[in-house]
Amino acid sequence: MTRQRAYHHGDLRRAVLTAALDVIRTDGPAALSLRDLARRAGVSHAAPAHHFKDRAGLLTAIAAEGFGLLAASLGDATDLRDAGVRYVRFAMDHPAHFQVMFQPDLHRPEDPALQEARSRAGDRLREAVTGAVDADDARLAGIAAWSLAHGFATLLLTHNLTDPVGDRAPEDVFRSLTGLLFRSGD
């Protein structure tokens, strides 16, 4: 089998992650089965365990990858509003990662790779917040900004904003929303 040959070249981990992301995107994390993922990757049912040990290990790898991707997405943000727009765009571009990242009951929150990736993403968000508000307000402003971006992204992904957003780009709607809520006094 071609896919088994790919495994011998080091592609099994990525193949299983890709298959898992496809399953999560279409059916949610509850539908994941290592046995099914092995079948999809064309390898023995035990092969994914070599890379992930178990289902929680696989979901931990997905969460860590997601936080790494989020950190990279936020890295070039020009200001807090741009960071929020990038957060929403990340959720739209990586819905399966997004579903797993914020459900600690699915993965191992104490995993060092996950903690490091989460810390990098958190640092990027904190940088955007501290550039926008006084230090005394930074923690609460960070919670408010995260809540707004995360809530908007979650509502988008669960199709609760289909009618209100309509044909407009969600990033533009989010930008307008933040403009309404946080007038700069210009």
C-alpha positions as CSV (number, residue, x, y, z in Angstrom):
1,M,0.0,0.0,0.0
2,T,1.2,3.4,-0.8
3,R,0.1,4.9,2.5
4,Q,2.0,2.2,4.4
5,R,5.1,3.1,2.5
6,A,4.6,6.8,3.4
7,Y,4.6,5.7,7.0
8,H,8.0,4.2,6.6
9,H,9.2,7.5,5.3
10,G,8.0,9.3,8.4
11,D,4.6,10.5,7.2
12,L,2.3,8.5,9.6
13,R,2.1,11.2,12.3
14,R,1.0,13.8,9.8
15,A,-1.4,11.4,8.0
16,V,-3.1,10.5,11.3
17,L,-3.3,14.2,12.3
18,T,-4.8,15.2,9.0
19,A,-7.3,12.3,9.1
20,A,-8.2,13.3,12.7
21,L,-8.7,16.9,11.7
22,D,-11.0,15.9,8.9
23,V,-13.1,13.8,11.3
24,I,-13.3,16.5,13.9
25,R,-14.2,19.1,11.2
26,T,-17.1,17.0,9.9
27,D,-18.3,15.0,12.9
28,G,-16.7,16.5,16.0
29,P,-14.0,15.2,18.4
30,A,-16.4,12.6,19.9
31,A,-16.3,10.7,16.6
32,L,-12.5,10.1,16.8
33,S,-11.3,6.5,16.9
34,L,-7.6,5.6,16.5
35,R,-8.7,2.4,14.8
36,D,-10.7,4.3,12.2
37,L,-7.8,6.8,11.7
38,A,-5.4,3.9,11.2
39,R,-7.7,2.5,8.5
40,R,-7.9,5.9,6.8
41,A,-4.1,6.2,6.9
42,G,-3.8,2.6,5.5
43,V,-1.8,1.3,8.4
44,S,-2.3,-1.3,11.2
45,H,-4.7,-0.4,14.0
46,A,-1.8,-0.2,16.4
47,A,0.4,2.1,14.3
48,P,-1.0,5.5,15.5
49,A,-0.3,4.5,19.1
50,H,3.4,4.7,18.3
51,H,3.1,8.4,17.8
52,F,0.2,9.4,20.1
53,K,-0.1,6.5,22.6
54,D,-3.9,7.0,22.8
55,R,-6.8,9.2,21.8
56,A,-6.0,11.8,24.5
57,G,-2.4,11.9,23.1
58,L,-3.7,12.6,19.6
59,L,-6.0,15.3,20.8
60,T,-3.2,16.8,22.8
61,A,-1.0,17.0,19.7
62,I,-3.9,18.6,17.8
63,A,-4.3,21.2,20.6
64,A,-0.6,21.9,20.7
65,E,-0.5,22.3,16.9
66,G,-3.5,24.6,17.1
67,F,-2.0,26.9,19.7
68,G,1.2,27.0,17.6
69,L,-0.8,28.0,14.6
70,L,-2.7,30.6,16.6
71,A,0.6,32.1,17.9
72,A,1.9,32.4,14.4
73,S,-1.4,34.0,13.2
74,L,-1.2,36.6,16.0
75,G,2.5,37.3,15.5
76,D,2.2,40.1,13.0
77,A,-0.9,41.8,14.6
78,T,-0.6,45.5,14.3
79,D,-3.0,46.3,17.3
80,L,-5.6,44.7,19.5
81,R,-8.4,44.9,16.9
82,D,-6.1,43.3,14.3
83,A,-5.3,40.5,16.8
84,G,-9.0,39.9,17.3
85,V,-9.6,39.7,13.5
86,R,-6.7,37.3,13.2
87,Y,-8.1,35.2,16.1
88,V,-11.5,35.0,14.2
89,R,-9.7,34.2,10.9
90,F,-7.7,31.4,12.7
91,A,-10.9,29.8,14.0
92,M,-12.4,29.9,10.5
93,D,-9.3,28.5,8.9
94,H,-8.7,25.8,11.5
95,P,-12.1,24.9,13.0
96,A,-11.0,21.4,14.1
97,H,-8.1,22.7,16.0
98,F,-10.3,25.4,17.5
99,Q,-12.8,22.8,18.7
100,V,-10.1,20.8,20.5
101,M,-7.9,23.6,21.9
102,F,-10.3,25.0,24.4
103,Q,-11.7,21.7,25.7
104,P,-9.2,20.5,28.4
105,D,-11.3,17.5,29.1
106,L,-10.3,16.2,25.6
107,H,-6.5,16.4,26.0
108,R,-3.7,16.5,28.5
109,P,-3.4,20.2,29.6
110,E,-0.2,19.4,31.5
111,D,1.6,18.2,28.4
112,P,4.8,20.3,28.0
113,A,4.5,20.9,24.2
114,L,0.9,22.0,24.7
115,Q,1.8,24.3,27.6
116,E,4.6,25.9,25.6
117,A,2.4,26.4,22.5
118,R,-0.5,27.8,24.7
119,S,2.0,30.1,26.4
120,R,3.3,31.5,23.0
121,A,-0.3,32.2,21.8
122,G,-1.1,33.8,25.2
123,D,2.0,36.0,24.9
124,R,0.9,37.2,21.5
125,L,-2.5,38.1,22.9
126,R,-1.1,39.8,25.9
127,E,1.3,41.9,23.7
128,A,-1.7,43.1,21.7
129,V,-3.6,44.0,24.9
130,T,-0.7,45.8,26.7
131,G,-0.1,47.9,23.5
132,A,-3.7,49.0,23.7
133,V,-4.5,49.7,27.4
134,D,-2.9,50.8,30.6
135,A,-1.1,48.1,32.6
136,D,-3.7,48.3,35.4
137,D,-6.4,47.4,33.0
138,A,-4.4,44.9,30.9
139,R,-5.7,41.7,32.6
140,L,-9.4,42.7,32.4
141,A,-9.0,44.1,28.9
142,G,-7.4,40.8,27.8
143,I,-10.3,38.8,29.2
144,A,-12.8,41.2,27.5
145,A,-10.9,41.0,24.1
146,W,-10.5,37.2,24.3
147,S,-14.2,36.8,25.2
148,L,-15.3,38.9,22.3
149,A,-13.1,37.3,19.7
150,H,-13.6,33.7,21.0
151,G,-17.4,34.2,21.4
152,F,-17.7,35.7,17.9
153,A,-15.6,32.9,16.4
154,T,-17.6,30.2,18.3
155,L,-20.9,31.6,17.1
156,L,-19.6,31.7,13.5
157,L,-18.4,28.1,13.6
158,T,-21.7,26.9,15.1
159,H,-23.6,28.8,12.4
160,N,-25.4,31.1,14.8
161,L,-24.3,34.2,12.9
162,T,-25.2,33.1,9.4
163,D,-28.1,35.5,9.0
164,P,-26.5,38.5,10.9
165,V,-23.3,38.2,8.9
166,G,-24.9,37.4,5.6
167,D,-22.6,37.8,2.6
168,R,-20.1,40.0,4.5
169,A,-16.7,38.8,5.4
170,P,-16.7,37.7,9.1
171,E,-13.5,39.6,9.6
172,D,-15.1,42.8,8.4
173,V,-18.2,42.2,10.6
174,F,-15.9,41.6,13.6
175,R,-13.9,44.8,12.8
176,S,-17.2,46.8,12.7
177,L,-18.4,45.2,15.9
178,T,-15.2,46.2,17.8
179,G,-15.5,49.7,16.3
180,L,-19.0,50.0,17.7
181,L,-18.0,48.7,21.2
182,F,-14.7,50.4,21.5
183,R,-14.7,53.9,20.0
184,S,-11.3,55.4,20.1
185,G,-12.6,58.9,20.6
186,D,-11.2,60.1,17.3
